[in-house]
Each structure stands twice: as structure tokens, then as C-alpha cells.
Amino acid sequence: MFPEARIARLDFDAVKRRGAASAILGAFRDGRTDFLLGTQMVTKGFHFPGVTLVGIILADLQLHLPDFRAAERTFHRS
């Protein structure tokens, strides 16, 4: 749908290199990246004033994990 979009990933595999997370977040903050996709690492208290839409895919999946803390972890805000 967005063939010209510049997309960056922010997950454990993408940030194994020292400074990679800062570089990815800096590019997004500066507008050099259009979409930032990732795991829960993306939700760790960042504030980007230009962001107008956030999508959470399968957010309720974690509720069904076989862990007594699953519900708490699903709604935990970092």
C-alpha cells in the first residue's frame, strides 16, 4: 500500500549492534523513517510529537500465555 515508505525495525535482532537502537530511533525522530515496526521495545516510553497513528497487532495474544502474570504483563506500561 505504501511502496515509497521508509520502514525501520526495532526489535531484539535489529539492535544487537551497539548504538543501533539510538540510530533507528534517531532516524524515526528526524523523519528519515516513515514507519517504525517492532516488538514491545517500541512501547518503552518514547514520545514522538509527529506520530498520529499507532497500531497494536494481536495485543490480546499475550493474555492467553500459560503464565499467571500474563494479564499483568499485557497491560503493564513501561
All heavy atoms as a GROMACS GRO file, in nm:
protein
  613
    1MET      N    1   0.081  -0.120   0.000
    1MET     CA    2   0.000   0.000   0.000
    1MET      C    3   0.085   0.126   0.000
    1MET      O    4   0.040   0.229  -0.046
    1MET     CB    5  -0.093   0.001   0.121
    1MET     CG    6  -0.199  -0.107   0.117
    1MET     SD    7  -0.318  -0.092   0.251
    1MET     CE    8  -0.413   0.046   0.189
    2PHE      N    9   0.205   0.119   0.054
    2PHE     CA   10   0.292   0.236   0.062
    2PHE      C   11   0.430   0.201   0.003
    2PHE      O   12   0.528   0.185   0.075
    2PHE     CB   13   0.309   0.280   0.208
    2PHE     CG   14   0.180   0.309   0.277
    2PHE    CD1   15   0.121   0.215   0.359
    2PHE    CD2   16   0.116   0.431   0.259
    2PHE    CE1   17   0.002   0.241   0.424
    2PHE    CE2   18  -0.003   0.458   0.322
    2PHE     CZ   19  -0.062   0.363   0.404
    3PRO      N   20   0.439   0.191  -0.129
    3PRO     CA   21   0.565   0.145  -0.190
    3PRO      C   22   0.684   0.237  -0.168
    3PRO      O   23   0.798   0.191  -0.169
    3PRO     CB   24   0.531   0.135  -0.339
    3PRO     CG   25   0.411   0.221  -0.358
    3PRO     CD   26   0.337   0.221  -0.227
    4GLU      N   27   0.661   0.364  -0.141
    4GLU     CA   28   0.770   0.459  -0.121
    4GLU      C   29   0.807   0.477   0.026
    4GLU      O   30   0.899   0.553   0.058
    4GLU     CB   31   0.732   0.596  -0.180
    4GLU     CG   32   0.695   0.591  -0.327
    4GLU     CD   33   0.811   0.544  -0.415
    4GLU    OE1   34   0.925   0.587  -0.388
    4GLU    OE2   35   0.786   0.466  -0.507
    5ALA      N   36   0.737   0.408   0.115
    5ALA     CA   37   0.758   0.427   0.259
    5ALA      C   38   0.896   0.375   0.302
    5ALA      O   39   0.943   0.273   0.254
    5ALA     CB   40   0.649   0.355   0.338
    6ARG      N   41   0.955   0.448   0.392
    6ARG     CA   42   1.083   0.408   0.452
    6ARG      C   43   1.049   0.343   0.586
    6ARG      O   44   0.992   0.408   0.674
    6ARG     CB   45   1.173   0.530   0.471
    6ARG     CG   46   1.205   0.598   0.338
    6ARG     CD   47   1.257   0.736   0.358
    6ARG     NE   48   1.154   0.818   0.420
    6ARG     CZ   49   1.171   0.943   0.458
    6ARG    NH1   50   1.286   1.001   0.441
    6ARG    NH2   51   1.072   1.012   0.513
    7ILE      N   52   1.084   0.215   0.599
    7ILE     CA   53   1.044   0.136   0.715
    7ILE      C   54   1.167   0.092   0.794
    7ILE      O   55   1.267   0.051   0.736
    7ILE     CB   56   0.965   0.012   0.669
    7ILE    CG1   57   0.841   0.055   0.589
    7ILE    CG2   58   0.926  -0.074   0.788
    7ILE    CD1   59   0.769  -0.058   0.522
    8ALA      N   60   1.157   0.102   0.926
    8ALA     CA   61   1.265   0.056   1.014
    8ALA      C   62   1.208  -0.045   1.114
    8ALA      O   63   1.091  -0.037   1.151
    8ALA     CB   64   1.326   0.173   1.089
    9ARG      N   65   1.292  -0.137   1.154
    9ARG     CA   66   1.254  -0.238   1.254
    9ARG      C   67   1.323  -0.207   1.385
    9ARG      O   68   1.441  -0.172   1.388
    9ARG     CB   69   1.307  -0.375   1.208
    9ARG     CG   70   1.207  -0.462   1.144
    9ARG     CD   71   1.267  -0.596   1.104
    9ARG     NE   72   1.330  -0.666   1.215
    9ARG     CZ   73   1.428  -0.753   1.199
    9ARG    NH1   74   1.476  -0.780   1.080
    9ARG    NH2   75   1.480  -0.813   1.303
   10LEU      N   76   1.249  -0.223   1.494
   10LEU     CA   77   1.307  -0.206   1.628
   10LEU      C   78   1.268  -0.329   1.709
   10LEU      O   79   1.158  -0.336   1.764
   10LEU     CB   80   1.258  -0.078   1.694
   10LEU     CG   81   1.320  -0.048   1.830
   10LEU    CD1   82   1.469  -0.023   1.816
   10LEU    CD2   83   1.255   0.072   1.895
   11ASP      N   84   1.356  -0.424   1.711
   11ASP     CA   85   1.336  -0.546   1.789
   11ASP      C   86   1.472  -0.597   1.834
   11ASP      O   87   1.575  -0.539   1.800
   11ASP     CB   88   1.257  -0.651   1.712
   11ASP     CG   89   1.322  -0.693   1.581
   11ASP    OD1   90   1.446  -0.682   1.568
   11ASP    OD2   91   1.250  -0.735   1.490
   12PHE      N   92   1.472  -0.705   1.908
   12PHE     CA   93   1.596  -0.757   1.965
   12PHE      C   94   1.701  -0.786   1.857
   12PHE      O   95   1.819  -0.753   1.874
   12PHE     CB   96   1.568  -0.883   2.047
   12PHE     CG   97   1.689  -0.940   2.114
   12PHE    CD1   98   1.744  -0.877   2.224
   12PHE    CD2   99   1.750  -1.053   2.065
   12PHE    CE1  100   1.857  -0.928   2.286
   12PHE    CE2  101   1.864  -1.105   2.125
   12PHE     CZ  102   1.916  -1.043   2.236
   13ASP      N  103   1.660  -0.844   1.747
   13ASP     CA  104   1.754  -0.878   1.641
   13ASP      C  105   1.811  -0.754   1.572
   13ASP      O  106   1.925  -0.754   1.530
   13ASP     CB  107   1.688  -0.969   1.537
   13ASP     CG  108   1.655  -1.106   1.593
   13ASP    OD1  109   1.729  -1.152   1.683
   13ASP    OD2  110   1.557  -1.167   1.548
   14ALA      N  111   1.730  -0.650   1.562
   14ALA     CA  112   1.773  -0.529   1.492
   14ALA      C  113   1.868  -0.443   1.575
   14ALA      O  114   1.939  -0.359   1.520
   14ALA     CB  115   1.652  -0.446   1.451
   15VAL      N  116   1.871  -0.463   1.706
   15VAL     CA  117   1.953  -0.376   1.792
   15VAL      C  118   2.066  -0.450   1.862
   15VAL      O  119   2.112  -0.407   1.966
   15VAL     CB  120   1.866  -0.302   1.896
   15VAL    CG1  121   1.768  -0.210   1.828
   15VAL    CG2  122   1.795  -0.398   1.988
   16LYS      N  123   2.113  -0.556   1.804
   16LYS     CA  124   2.224  -0.631   1.865
   16LYS      C  125   2.355  -0.552   1.862
   16LYS      O  126   2.439  -0.568   1.948
   16LYS     CB  127   2.242  -0.765   1.794
   16LYS     CG  128   2.135  -0.864   1.831
   16LYS     CD  129   2.161  -0.999   1.771
   16LYS     CE  130   2.054  -1.096   1.816
   16LYS     NZ  131   2.072  -1.228   1.760
   17ARG      N  132   2.371  -0.467   1.761
   17ARG     CA  133   2.491  -0.385   1.750
   17ARG      C  134   2.483  -0.267   1.846
   17ARG      O  135   2.378  -0.206   1.864
   17ARG     CB  136   2.497  -0.330   1.606
   17ARG     CG  137   2.620  -0.361   1.532
   17ARG     CD  138   2.621  -0.301   1.389
   17ARG     NE  139   2.572  -0.164   1.382
   17ARG     CZ  140   2.456  -0.128   1.326
   17ARG    NH1  141   2.376  -0.216   1.274
   17ARG    NH2  142   2.421  -0.001   1.323
   18ARG      N  143   2.591  -0.232   1.906
   18ARG     CA  144   2.595  -0.118   1.998
   18ARG      C  145   2.557   0.011   1.924
   18ARG      O  146   2.611   0.042   1.819
   18ARG     CB  147   2.735  -0.104   2.058
   18ARG     CG  148   2.745   0.006   2.156
   18ARG     CD  149   2.884   0.020   2.212
   18ARG     NE  150   2.873   0.077   2.343
   18ARG     CZ  151   2.938   0.036   2.450
   18ARG    NH1  152   3.022  -0.063   2.440
   18ARG    NH2  153   2.920   0.092   2.565
   19GLY      N  154   2.462   0.085   1.980
   19GLY     CA  155   2.419   0.210   1.920
   19GLY      C  156   2.312   0.196   1.813
   19GLY      O  157   2.264   0.296   1.761
   20ALA      N  158   2.274   0.074   1.780
   20ALA     CA  159   2.175   0.052   1.674
   20ALA      C  160   2.038   0.108   1.713
   20ALA      O  161   1.970   0.170   1.632
   20ALA     CB  162   2.164  -0.096   1.640
   21ALA      N  163   1.998   0.089   1.837
   21ALA     CA  164   1.867   0.139   1.882
   21ALA      C  165   1.863   0.291   1.872
   21ALA      O  166   1.763   0.348   1.824
   21ALA     CB  167   1.838   0.093   2.025
   22SER      N  168   1.967   0.357   1.914
   22SER     CA  169   1.972   0.503   1.907
   22SER      C  170   1.966   0.552   1.763
   22SER      O  171   1.900   0.652   1.733
   22SER     CB  172   2.099   0.556   1.972
   22SER     OG  173   2.099   0.528   2.109
   23ALA      N  174   2.033   0.481   1.674
   23ALA     CA  175   2.033   0.519   1.533
   23ALA      C  176   1.894   0.502   1.472
   23ALA      O  177   1.846   0.589   1.398
   23ALA     CB  178   2.135   0.436   1.456
   24ILE      N  179   1.828   0.392   1.503
   24ILE     CA  180   1.693   0.365   1.450
   24ILE      C  181   1.595   0.469   1.503
   24ILE      O  182   1.516   0.527   1.427
   24ILE     CB  183   1.649   0.223   1.486
   24ILE    CG1  184   1.734   0.120   1.412
   24ILE    CG2  185   1.501   0.202   1.455
   24ILE    CD1  186   1.719  -0.022   1.462
   25LEU      N  187   1.599   0.494   1.633
   25LEU     CA  188   1.507   0.592   1.693
   25LEU      C  189   1.538   0.734   1.646
   25LEU      O  190   1.446   0.814   1.624
   25LEU     CB  191   1.513   0.583   1.845
   25LEU     CG  192   1.455   0.455   1.904
   25LEU    CD1  193   1.489   0.444   2.052
   25LEU    CD2  194   1.306   0.448   1.881
   26GLY      N  195   1.664   0.765   1.628
   26GLY     CA  196   1.703   0.897   1.578
   26GLY      C  197   1.652   0.920   1.436
   26GLY      O  198   1.604   1.029   1.404
   27ALA      N  199   1.663   0.819   1.352
   27ALA     CA  200   1.613   0.831   1.214
   27ALA      C  201   1.462   0.851   1.213
   27ALA      O  202   1.409   0.931   1.135
   27ALA     CB  203   1.650   0.706   1.134
   28PHE      N  204   1.392   0.782   1.302
   28PHE     CA  205   1.247   0.798   1.310
   28PHE      C  206   1.211   0.937   1.362
   28PHE      O  207   1.123   1.004   1.309
   28PHE     CB  208   1.186   0.689   1.398
   28PHE     CG  209   1.037   0.688   1.399
   28PHE    CD1  210   0.966   0.652   1.286
   28PHE    CD2  211   0.966   0.723   1.512
   28PHE    CE1  212   0.828   0.652   1.286
   28PHE    CE2  213   0.828   0.722   1.515
   28PHE     CZ  214   0.759   0.686   1.400
   29ARG      N  215   1.280   0.982   1.464
   29ARG     CA  216   1.256   1.114   1.523
   29ARG      C  217   1.280   1.225   1.422
   29ARG      O  218   1.208   1.324   1.416
   29ARG     CB  219   1.345   1.134   1.645
   29ARG     CG  220   1.321   1.262   1.721
   29ARG     CD  221   1.411   1.279   1.842
   29ARG     NE  222   1.409   1.167   1.935
   29ARG     CZ  223   1.506   1.074   1.947
   29ARG    NH1  224   1.615   1.083   1.873
   29ARG    NH2  225   1.496   0.977   2.033
   30ASP      N  226   1.384   1.208   1.339
   30ASP     CA  227   1.421   1.311   1.241
   30ASP      C  228   1.339   1.305   1.113
   30ASP      O  229   1.360   1.386   1.024
   30ASP     CB  230   1.569   1.298   1.206
   30ASP     CG  231   1.660   1.322   1.326
   30ASP    OD1  232   1.613   1.382   1.425
   30ASP    OD2  233   1.777   1.280   1.320
   31GLY      N  234   1.251   1.206   1.101
   31GLY     CA  235   1.168   1.195   0.982
   31GLY      C  236   1.232   1.123   0.866
   31GLY      O  237   1.180   1.126   0.755
   32ARG      N  238   1.345   1.057   0.890
   32ARG     CA  239   1.410   0.980   0.784
   32ARG      C  240   1.349   0.842   0.769
   32ARG      O  241   1.383   0.768   0.678
   32ARG     CB  242   1.561   0.968   0.810
   32ARG     CG  243   1.632   1.103   0.801
   32ARG     CD  244   1.778   1.092   0.834
   32ARG     NE  245   1.792   1.090   0.981
   32ARG     CZ  246   1.876   1.013   1.047
   32ARG    NH1  247   1.956   0.931   0.983
   32ARG    NH2  248   1.882   1.017   1.178
   33THR      N  249   1.258   0.806   0.859
   33THR     CA  250   1.184   0.680   0.855
   33THR      C  251   1.036   0.713   0.866
   33THR      O  252   0.996   0.794   0.950
   33THR     CB  253   1.226   0.590   0.974
   33THR    OG1  254   1.366   0.569   0.969
   33THR    CG2  255   1.155   0.458   0.970
   34ASP      N  256   0.955   0.648   0.782
   34ASP     CA  257   0.811   0.674   0.784
   34ASP      C  258   0.736   0.582   0.880
   34ASP      O  259   0.642   0.625   0.946
   34ASP     CB  260   0.752   0.656   0.644
   34ASP     CG  261   0.814   0.753   0.544
   34ASP    OD1  262   0.822   0.873   0.577
   34ASP    OD2  263   0.856   0.708   0.436
   35PHE      N  264   0.776   0.456   0.884
   35PHE     CA  265   0.710   0.358   0.970
   35PHE      C  266   0.812   0.291   1.061
   35PHE      O  267   0.920   0.255   1.016
   35PHE     CB  268   0.641   0.247   0.888
   35PHE     CG  269   0.529   0.296   0.802
   35PHE    CD1  270   0.542   0.299   0.665
   35PHE    CD2  271   0.410   0.337   0.858
   35PHE    CE1  272   0.439   0.342   0.585
   35PHE    CE2  273   0.306   0.381   0.779
   35PHE     CZ  274   0.320   0.384   0.642
   36LEU      N  275   0.777   0.275   1.187
   36LEU     CA  276   0.862   0.205   1.283
   36LEU      C  277   0.786   0.082   1.329
   36LEU      O  278   0.682   0.092   1.394
   36LEU     CB  279   0.895   0.295   1.402
   36LEU     CG  280   0.988   0.239   1.507
   36LEU    CD1  281   1.123   0.202   1.445
   36LEU    CD2  282   1.008   0.340   1.618
   37LEU      N  283   0.836  -0.034   1.293
   37LEU     CA  284   0.774  -0.160   1.329
   37LEU      C  285   0.859  -0.229   1.433
   37LEU      O  286   0.982  -0.223   1.428
   37LEU     CB  287   0.764  -0.252   1.206
   37LEU     CG  288   0.690  -0.198   1.086
   37LEU    CD1  289   0.699  -0.296   0.971
   37LEU    CD2  290   0.547  -0.168   1.121
   38GLY      N  291   0.795  -0.297   1.527
   38GLY     CA  292   0.875  -0.366   1.625
   38GLY      C  293   0.794  -0.439   1.729
   38GLY      O  294   0.672  -0.448   1.722
   39THR      N  295   0.866  -0.490   1.824
   39THR     CA  296   0.806  -0.563   1.934
   39THR      C  297   0.775  -0.463   2.046
   39THR      O  298   0.774  -0.344   2.024
   39THR     CB  299   0.904  -0.671   1.984
   39THR    OG1  300   1.026  -0.607   2.023
   39THR    CG2  301   0.934  -0.773   1.876
   40GLN      N  302   0.756  -0.512   2.165
   40GLN     CA  303   0.723  -0.424   2.276
   40GLN      C  304   0.833  -0.324   2.307
   40GLN      O  305   0.811  -0.227   2.379
   40GLN     CB  306   0.688  -0.504   2.400
   40GLN     CG  307   0.803  -0.583   2.458
   40GLN     CD  308   0.759  -0.668   2.574
   40GLN    OE1  309   0.642  -0.684   2.600
   40GLN    NE2  310   0.855  -0.722   2.645
   41MET      N  311   0.950  -0.340   2.247
   41MET     CA  312   1.057  -0.241   2.266
   41MET      C  313   1.012  -0.102   2.219
   41MET      O  314   1.057  -0.001   2.271
   41MET     CB  315   1.182  -0.281   2.185
   41MET     CG  316   1.252  -0.404   2.236
   41MET     SD  317   1.392  -0.445   2.131
   41MET     CE  318   1.507  -0.320   2.184
   42VAL      N  319   0.924  -0.097   2.122
   42VAL     CA  320   0.877   0.030   2.067
   42VAL      C  321   0.791   0.105   2.168
   42VAL      O  322   0.779   0.226   2.162
   42VAL     CB  323   0.798   0.004   1.936
   42VAL    CG1  324   0.740   0.132   1.881
   42VAL    CG2  325   0.886  -0.062   1.834
   43THR      N  326   0.735   0.035   2.265
   43THR     CA  327   0.642   0.097   2.359
   43THR      C  328   0.708   0.144   2.488
   43THR      O  329   0.638   0.178   2.583
   43THR     CB  330   0.531  -0.004   2.396
   43THR    OG1  331   0.588  -0.112   2.470
   43THR    CG2  332   0.459  -0.055   2.274
   44LYS      N  333   0.836   0.149   2.494
   44LYS     CA  334   0.907   0.177   2.618
   44LYS      C  335   0.922   0.325   2.651
   44LYS      O  336   1.030   0.375   2.678
   44LYS     CB  337   1.045   0.110   2.617
   44LYS     CG  338   1.038  -0.040   2.606
   44LYS     CD  339   0.969  -0.097   2.726
   44LYS     CE  340   0.963  -0.248   2.716
   44LYS     NZ  341   0.880  -0.308   2.815
   45GLY      N  342   0.812   0.398   2.648
   45GLY     CA  343   0.814   0.536   2.696
   45GLY      C  344   0.866   0.640   2.600
   45GLY      O  345   0.903   0.749   2.642
   46PHE      N  346   0.869   0.612   2.472
   46PHE     CA  347   0.914   0.710   2.375
   46PHE      C  348   0.802   0.806   2.344
   46PHE      O  349   0.684   0.772   2.350
   46PHE     CB  350   0.959   0.640   2.246
   46PHE     CG  351   1.070   0.543   2.267
   46PHE    CD1  352   1.050   0.408   2.248
   46PHE    CD2  353   1.195   0.586   2.307
   46PHE    CE1  354   1.152   0.317   2.268
   46PHE    CE2  355   1.298   0.496   2.328
   46PHE     CZ  356   1.276   0.362   2.308
   47HIS      N  357   0.838   0.929   2.310
   47HIS     CA  358   0.739   1.030   2.271
   47HIS      C  359   0.786   1.095   2.142
   47HIS      O  360   0.893   1.157   2.139
   47HIS     CB  361   0.723   1.135   2.380
   47HIS     CG  362   0.631   1.245   2.340
   47HIS    ND1  363   0.496   1.226   2.324
   47HIS    CD2  364   0.655   1.374   2.310
   47HIS    CE1  365   0.441   1.340   2.287
   47HIS    NE2  366   0.535   1.430   2.278
   48PHE      N  367   0.708   1.076   2.037
   48PHE     CA  368   0.738   1.136   1.908
   48PHE      C  369   0.621   1.227   1.870
   48PHE      O  370   0.514   1.178   1.834
   48PHE     CB  371   0.759   1.028   1.802
   48PHE     CG  372   0.873   0.936   1.832
   48PHE    CD1  373   0.850   0.808   1.878
   48PHE    CD2  374   1.004   0.978   1.816
   48PHE    CE1  375   0.955   0.723   1.907
   48PHE    CE2  376   1.110   0.893   1.845
   48PHE     CZ  377   1.085   0.766   1.891
   49PRO      N  378   0.637   1.358   1.878
   49PRO     CA  379   0.526   1.451   1.854
   49PRO      C  380   0.458   1.435   1.719
   49PRO      O  381   0.339   1.458   1.706
   49PRO     CB  382   0.592   1.588   1.864
   49PRO     CG  383   0.713   1.566   1.948
   49PRO     CD  384   0.759   1.427   1.918
   50GLY      N  385   0.529   1.394   1.616
   50GLY     CA  386   0.470   1.383   1.482
   50GLY      C  387   0.391   1.255   1.458
   50GLY      O  388   0.331   1.239   1.352
   51VAL      N  389   0.389   1.164   1.552
   51VAL     CA  390   0.318   1.038   1.533
   51VAL      C  391   0.169   1.060   1.551
   51VAL      O  392   0.124   1.110   1.653
   51VAL     CB  393   0.369   0.930   1.632
   51VAL    CG1  394   0.283   0.805   1.625
   51VAL    CG2  395   0.514   0.897   1.605
   52THR      N  396   0.092   1.022   1.449
   52THR     CA  397  -0.052   1.043   1.453
   52THR      C  398  -0.131   0.912   1.458
   52THR      O  399  -0.251   0.915   1.480
   52THR     CB  400  -0.099   1.124   1.331
   52THR    OG1  401  -0.060   1.054   1.213
   52THR    CG2  402  -0.039   1.263   1.333
   53LEU      N  403  -0.064   0.799   1.437
   53LEU     CA  404  -0.134   0.671   1.438
   53LEU      C  405  -0.042   0.563   1.494
   53LEU      O  406   0.075   0.555   1.456
   53LEU     CB  407  -0.177   0.632   1.297
   53LEU     CG  408  -0.245   0.496   1.282
   53LEU    CD1  409  -0.381   0.498   1.352
   53LEU    CD2  410  -0.262   0.461   1.136
   54VAL      N  411  -0.096   0.484   1.586
   54VAL     CA  412  -0.023   0.371   1.642
   54VAL      C  413  -0.111   0.249   1.630
   54VAL      O  414  -0.229   0.253   1.666
   54VAL     CB  415   0.011   0.396   1.792
   54VAL    CG1  416   0.077   0.274   1.853
   54VAL    CG2  417   0.099   0.518   1.806
   55GLY      N  418  -0.057   0.140   1.578
   55GLY     CA  419  -0.134   0.016   1.567
   55GLY      C  420  -0.071  -0.092   1.652
   55GLY      O  421   0.052  -0.106   1.656
   56ILE      N  422  -0.154  -0.166   1.720
   56ILE     CA  423  -0.107  -0.278   1.801
   56ILE      C  424  -0.174  -0.403   1.747
   56ILE      O  425  -0.296  -0.417   1.754
   56ILE     CB  426  -0.140  -0.258   1.950
   56ILE    CG1  427  -0.076  -0.129   1.999
   56ILE    CG2  428  -0.095  -0.378   2.031
   56ILE    CD1  429  -0.118  -0.088   2.138
   57ILE      N  430  -0.094  -0.493   1.695
   57ILE     CA  431  -0.145  -0.614   1.632
   57ILE      C  432  -0.141  -0.729   1.731
   57ILE      O  433  -0.040  -0.754   1.795
   57ILE     CB  434  -0.060  -0.649   1.508
   57ILE    CG1  435  -0.042  -0.530   1.416
   57ILE    CG2  436  -0.120  -0.768   1.435
   57ILE    CD1  437  -0.169  -0.472   1.360
   58LEU      N  438  -0.252  -0.799   1.745
   58LEU     CA  439  -0.263  -0.916   1.832
   58LEU      C  440  -0.225  -0.884   1.977
   58LEU      O  441  -0.159  -0.964   2.043
   58LEU     CB  442  -0.179  -1.032   1.779
   58LEU     CG  443  -0.223  -1.088   1.645
   58LEU    CD1  444  -0.122  -1.191   1.596
   58LEU    CD2  445  -0.361  -1.149   1.651
   59ALA      N  446  -0.266  -0.768   2.024
   59ALA     CA  447  -0.231  -0.728   2.160
   59ALA      C  448  -0.286  -0.824   2.265
   59ALA      O  449  -0.226  -0.842   2.371
   59ALA     CB  450  -0.283  -0.588   2.188
   60ASP      N  451  -0.399  -0.888   2.237
   60ASP     CA  452  -0.459  -0.978   2.335
   60ASP      C  453  -0.397  -1.117   2.335
   60ASP      O  454  -0.427  -1.199   2.421
   60ASP     CB  455  -0.609  -0.988   2.314
   60ASP     CG  456  -0.645  -1.049   2.180
   60ASP    OD1  457  -0.564  -1.036   2.086
   60ASP    OD2  458  -0.753  -1.108   2.170
   61LEU      N  459  -0.308  -1.145   2.241
   61LEU     CA  460  -0.246  -1.276   2.234
   61LEU      C  461  -0.172  -1.310   2.363
   61LEU      O  462  -0.176  -1.423   2.411
   61LEU     CB  463  -0.150  -1.282   2.115
   61LEU     CG  464  -0.084  -1.415   2.086
   61LEU    CD1  465  -0.190  -1.518   2.046
   61LEU    CD2  466   0.016  -1.400   1.975
   62GLN      N  467  -0.107  -1.213   2.422
   62GLN     CA  468  -0.029  -1.234   2.543
   62GLN      C  469  -0.118  -1.273   2.662
   62GLN      O  470  -0.072  -1.337   2.756
   62GLN     CB  471   0.052  -1.110   2.577
   62GLN     CG  472   0.152  -1.135   2.689
   62GLN     CD  473   0.247  -1.019   2.704
   62GLN    OE1  474   0.260  -0.936   2.616
   62GLN    NE2  475   0.315  -1.012   2.816
   63LEU      N  476  -0.245  -1.238   2.657
   63LEU     CA  477  -0.336  -1.272   2.767
   63LEU      C  478  -0.352  -1.423   2.785
   63LEU      O  479  -0.383  -1.471   2.893
   63LEU     CB  480  -0.475  -1.211   2.742
   63LEU     CG  481  -0.488  -1.063   2.765
   63LEU    CD1  482  -0.622  -1.015   2.715
   63LEU    CD2  483  -0.473  -1.031   2.912
   64HIS      N  484  -0.330  -1.498   2.679
   64HIS     CA  485  -0.354  -1.642   2.681
   64HIS      C  486  -0.227  -1.724   2.701
   64HIS      O  487  -0.230  -1.846   2.686
   64HIS     CB  488  -0.424  -1.683   2.552
   64HIS     CG  489  -0.552  -1.607   2.530
   64HIS    ND1  490  -0.662  -1.620   2.612
   64HIS    CD2  491  -0.585  -1.513   2.440
   64HIS    CE1  492  -0.757  -1.540   2.572
   64HIS    NE2  493  -0.712  -1.472   2.467
   65LEU      N  494  -0.118  -1.660   2.736
   65LEU     CA  495   0.005  -1.734   2.762
   65LEU      C  496  -0.009  -1.812   2.893
   65LEU      O  497  -0.077  -1.768   2.985
   65LEU     CB  498   0.123  -1.638   2.774
   65LEU     CG  499   0.163  -1.564   2.646
   65LEU    CD1  500   0.275  -1.465   2.676
   65LEU    CD2  501   0.206  -1.661   2.539
   66PRO      N  502   0.054  -1.928   2.901
   66PRO     CA  503   0.044  -2.008   3.024
   66PRO      C  504   0.134  -1.955   3.135
   66PRO      O  505   0.229  -2.020   3.178
   66PRO     CB  506   0.087  -2.147   2.978
   66PRO     CG  507   0.180  -2.121   2.864
   66PRO     CD  508   0.127  -1.997   2.797
   67ASP      N  509   0.104  -1.835   3.180
   67ASP     CA  510   0.182  -1.770   3.283
   67ASP      C  511   0.083  -1.693   3.370
   67ASP      O  512   0.002  -1.616   3.320
   67ASP     CB  513   0.283  -1.675   3.221
   67ASP     CG  514   0.373  -1.608   3.322
   67ASP    OD1  515   0.345  -1.614   3.443
   67ASP    OD2  516   0.472  -1.546   3.279
   68PHE      N  517   0.090  -1.710   3.501
   68PHE     CA  518  -0.005  -1.643   3.589
   68PHE      C  519   0.008  -1.491   3.586
   68PHE      O  520  -0.081  -1.420   3.628
   68PHE     CB  521   0.006  -1.696   3.733
   68PHE     CG  522   0.133  -1.656   3.803
   68PHE    CD1  523   0.135  -1.542   3.884
   68PHE    CD2  524   0.248  -1.730   3.790
   68PHE    CE1  525   0.251  -1.504   3.950
   68PHE    CE2  526   0.364  -1.694   3.856
   68PHE     CZ  527   0.365  -1.580   3.937
   69ARG      N  528   0.120  -1.440   3.532
   69ARG     CA  529   0.139  -1.295   3.522
   69ARG      C  530   0.103  -1.239   3.385
   69ARG      O  531   0.125  -1.123   3.357
   69ARG     CB  532   0.286  -1.262   3.550
   69ARG     CG  533   0.329  -1.298   3.691
   69ARG     CD  534   0.477  -1.293   3.699
   69ARG     NE  535   0.529  -1.400   3.612
   69ARG     CZ  536   0.642  -1.468   3.631
   69ARG    NH1  537   0.718  -1.436   3.732
   69ARG    NH2  538   0.680  -1.562   3.550
   70ALA      N  539   0.046  -1.321   3.297
   70ALA     CA  540   0.019  -1.280   3.159
   70ALA      C  541  -0.069  -1.155   3.151
   70ALA      O  542  -0.039  -1.063   3.076
   70ALA     CB  543  -0.045  -1.394   3.081
   71ALA      N  544  -0.176  -1.152   3.227
   71ALA     CA  545  -0.266  -1.035   3.222
   71ALA      C  546  -0.196  -0.909   3.269
   71ALA      O  547  -0.208  -0.802   3.208
   71ALA     CB  548  -0.390  -1.061   3.305
   72GLU      N  549  -0.120  -0.921   3.376
   72GLU     CA  550  -0.048  -0.805   3.429
   72GLU      C  551   0.054  -0.754   3.329
   72GLU      O  552   0.067  -0.633   3.306
   72GLU     CB  553   0.022  -0.842   3.560
   72GLU     CG  554   0.100  -0.728   3.621
   72GLU     CD  555   0.172  -0.770   3.747
   72GLU    OE1  556   0.138  -0.874   3.806
   72GLU    OE2  557   0.263  -0.698   3.787
   73ARG      N  558   0.127  -0.845   3.267
   73ARG     CA  559   0.229  -0.804   3.170
   73ARG      C  560   0.169  -0.745   3.043
   73ARG      O  561   0.228  -0.659   2.980
   73ARG     CB  562   0.317  -0.924   3.135
   73ARG     CG  563   0.408  -0.962   3.250
   73ARG     CD  564   0.496  -1.076   3.214
   73ARG     NE  565   0.591  -1.102   3.321
   73ARG     CZ  566   0.671  -1.204   3.324
   73ARG    NH1  567   0.670  -1.291   3.225
   73ARG    NH2  568   0.754  -1.221   3.424
   74THR      N  569   0.050  -0.790   3.007
   74THR     CA  570  -0.015  -0.738   2.887
   74THR      C  571  -0.046  -0.590   2.903
   74THR      O  572  -0.029  -0.511   2.810
   74THR     CB  573  -0.146  -0.815   2.859
   74THR    OG1  574  -0.113  -0.952   2.835
   74THR    CG2  575  -0.217  -0.759   2.737
   75PHE      N  576  -0.091  -0.550   3.021
   75PHE     CA  577  -0.134  -0.413   3.042
   75PHE      C  578  -0.032  -0.329   3.118
   75PHE      O  579  -0.060  -0.216   3.153
   75PHE     CB  580  -0.269  -0.412   3.114
   75PHE     CG  581  -0.376  -0.477   3.033
   75PHE    CD1  582  -0.423  -0.601   3.064
   75PHE    CD2  583  -0.425  -0.412   2.919
   75PHE    CE1  584  -0.521  -0.661   2.987
   75PHE    CE2  585  -0.522  -0.471   2.841
   75PHE     CZ  586  -0.571  -0.596   2.876
   76HIS      N  587   0.087  -0.383   3.141
   76HIS     CA  588   0.192  -0.309   3.211
   76HIS      C  589   0.242  -0.198   3.121
   76HIS      O  590   0.271  -0.216   3.005
   76HIS     CB  591   0.308  -0.402   3.245
   76HIS     CG  592   0.425  -0.331   3.305
   76HIS    ND1  593   0.424  -0.285   3.433
   76HIS    CD2  594   0.545  -0.298   3.254
   76HIS    CE1  595   0.540  -0.227   3.460
   76HIS    NE2  596   0.614  -0.232   3.352
   77ARG      N  597   0.249  -0.081   3.175
   77ARG     CA  598   0.301   0.033   3.098
   77ARG      C  599   0.441   0.064   3.145
   77ARG      O  600   0.464   0.092   3.263
   77ARG     CB  601   0.212   0.154   3.119
   77ARG     CG  602   0.259   0.268   3.036
   77ARG     CD  603   0.173   0.386   3.056
   77ARG     NE  604   0.253   0.495   3.005
   77ARG     CZ  605   0.205   0.594   2.934
   77ARG    NH1  606   0.081   0.600   2.914
   77ARG    NH2  607   0.283   0.687   2.890
   78SER      N  608   0.535   0.064   3.053
   78SER     CA  609   0.674   0.092   3.088
   78SER      C  610   0.710   0.234   3.060
   78SER      O  611   0.660   0.299   2.978
   78SER     CB  612   0.767   0.001   3.009
   78SER     OG  613   0.740  -0.132   3.041
   0.00000   0.00000   0.00000
